[in-house]
Amino acid sequence: LAVNSKDLDLSVTFRLSGLINNQKLELKRRAKPSSADAVSVVVQQPDGRRVSGSFAPTTPLSEVLRRCEVDTSGPVPLAVLLMHREVATTATAASVTLASLGLRGGSALLRVQGPPVPPRPAGPALAAAPIRHADPATRA
């Protein structure tokens, strides 16, 4: 796709693409295959440390995590987030590639988060105590 004879980056969301309403798009053939570009990936680990690397778009997410030294040996799978959305866990990362996430070029930040904290049960033991109002007669 092209806008005003300029290629449109298909990995960017519509909101960030700079397109306006009812803008005309041109459909044209690509001169080179899109898999030739490298993707620069920064992985933010659960402890906050960041490790970067450059990968082909066909690289599985498990390989990206392995090269960026993410410890996936824990009993609970870790969540992998891209743009505040969970895209995989460490258990399912082998079946997800960077291209399937829309990363065919450019750069991206992947966050690896630990297991979510389970919500606290709402029961009588956790019910709020009634609010005690001060007795107006005891006020000074």
Summary of the structure (lengths in Angstrom):
residues: 140
radius of gyration: 24.0
end to end distance: 76.7
largest distance: 86.8
contacts: 295
relative contact order: 0.18
helix: 18%
strand: 26%
